[in-house]
Amino acid sequence: MPQRQLLLGTLYQNIETNDDSGVITNTASWEFNEQSEDDSTVSSTSKGIFKIEASYTFQSTGRMIYTLKNHLVKPIGYNLPSDVPKLVSLLYKSIPLELFDPNNLGMDVTFMDDKIKIVRISSSQQSSDDDDKKSLDGVRNIFIRSDSDI
């Protein structure tokens, strides 16, 4: 039986504000199981974190517009992944696109209370070269504060 190659942990979001702009960092832990070429047994397991950093500004309508700043793959421990492109490809497939590549996406935020927020994604109509991002228009994500009892 084949082993799962990537186990994605909890996704956390940190927001740093500076009046009408700021930085949002999405962080997920991961465990990457690499298999040997000759059989399907796990030959190496590495662990780490993946960070996606984006800046944001507010439009006059209140919509947040994002610009991707950086992706960071950070192994934890001494066992490093030998196939980093494969790891990043699996992370790309596992993390919602609006978090992995928020470039030029608009986000409308509704705070339900001090613990829950709902983010509605709006794609830019000018980005005709990116059909994947157009399909995100109207997607909603729900975030719950980590110190919440929910």
C-alpha positions in Angstrom: 0.0 0.0 0.0 1.5 3.4 -1.0 2.3 5.8 1.8 1.0 9.4 1.9 3.8 11.6 0.8 2.7 14.8 2.5 1.0 15.4 5.8 0.0 19.0 6.2 -0.5 20.3 9.8 -2.7 23.2 11.0 -2.6 26.4 9.1 -2.1 29.6 11.2 -2.5 33.1 10.0 -0.7 36.1 11.6 -1.6 39.7 10.7 0.6 42.7 11.4 -1.1 46.0 10.8 0.2 49.5 10.0 -2.8 51.8 9.6 -4.1 51.1 6.1 -1.5 48.4 5.2 0.3 45.4 6.7 1.7 41.9 6.3 -0.2 38.6 6.5 1.8 35.5 7.1 0.2 32.0 6.7 2.2 29.2 8.3 1.7 25.4 8.0 3.6 22.6 9.4 4.4 19.6 7.1 5.8 16.1 7.2 7.2 14.8 3.9 7.7 11.1 3.3 10.0 10.3 0.5 10.1 6.8 -1.0 13.0 4.8 -2.4 13.0 4.3 -6.2 12.9 0.5 -6.0 9.8 0.0 -3.8 7.0 1.9 -2.1 8.4 1.9 1.5 9.3 5.2 3.1 13.0 5.8 3.0 13.2 9.3 4.5 10.9 11.5 6.5 11.5 15.2 7.0 9.5 17.8 8.9 9.3 21.6 8.7 7.2 24.7 8.3 6.0 26.5 5.2 5.4 30.2 5.4 3.6 32.4 2.8 4.1 36.1 3.4 2.0 38.8 1.7 1.6 42.5 2.1 -1.8 44.1 1.9 -3.3 47.6 1.4 -6.8 48.8 1.8 -8.8 50.3 -1.1 -11.2 53.2 -0.5 -14.0 50.6 -0.6 -12.5 48.7 2.4 -11.3 45.8 0.2 -7.9 44.4 1.0 -5.6 43.9 -2.0 -2.7 41.4 -1.5 0.8 41.2 -3.0 2.8 38.0 -2.5 6.2 38.7 -0.9 7.8 35.4 -0.1 7.5 31.6 0.2 9.7 30.0 2.8 10.3 26.2 3.2 12.1 25.7 6.6 13.1 22.2 7.6 13.0 21.3 11.3 15.7 18.9 12.5 18.6 17.3 10.6 16.7 15.2 8.0 16.4 17.5 5.0 14.1 16.7 2.0 16.1 15.5 -1.0 13.4 16.5 -3.5 12.4 20.1 -2.6 10.6 20.8 -5.9 8.3 17.7 -5.2 7.7 19.0 -1.6 6.7 22.5 -2.9 4.5 20.9 -5.6 2.7 18.9 -2.9 2.3 22.0 -0.7 0.9 23.9 -3.7 -1.7 21.2 -4.2 -2.6 21.0 -0.5 -2.9 24.6 0.5 -5.8 26.7 -0.9 -4.7 28.8 -3.9 -5.9 32.0 -2.3 -3.5 31.5 0.6 -0.6 30.0 -1.5 -0.6 32.8 -4.1 -2.8 35.7 -3.0 -1.2 38.0 -5.6 -3.7 40.6 -6.9 -6.6 39.1 -5.0 -9.1 41.3 -3.2 -10.5 40.2 0.2 -13.6 41.5 1.9 -13.5 40.7 5.7 -16.5 40.4 7.9 -15.9 40.0 11.6 -18.7 37.9 13.2 -17.3 38.6 16.7 -13.9 39.0 18.3 -13.1 35.3 17.6 -14.5 34.5 14.1 -13.9 36.3 10.8 -15.2 35.4 7.3 -13.0 36.4 4.3 -14.7 36.6 0.9 -12.2 36.4 -2.1 -12.7 38.6 -5.1 -10.5 38.1 -8.2 -9.3 41.0 -10.3 -11.2 41.1 -13.6 -8.0 42.4 -15.3 -6.1 39.1 -14.7 -7.3 37.4 -17.9 -4.2 35.2 -18.0 -5.0 33.4 -14.7 -8.3 31.4 -14.9 -7.5 29.6 -11.6 -7.7 32.9 -9.8 -11.0 33.9 -11.6 -12.5 30.7 -10.2 -11.8 31.9 -6.7 -14.2 34.8 -7.0 -16.8 34.4 -4.2 -14.8 31.7 -2.2 -15.2 32.3 1.5 -12.8 31.2 4.2 -13.6 31.1 7.9 -10.9 31.9 10.5 -11.2 31.2 14.2 -8.8 32.7 16.7 -6.4 30.1 18.1 -7.1 31.2 21.7 -10.8 30.6 21.1 -12.8 27.9 22.9 -14.8 27.1 19.8 
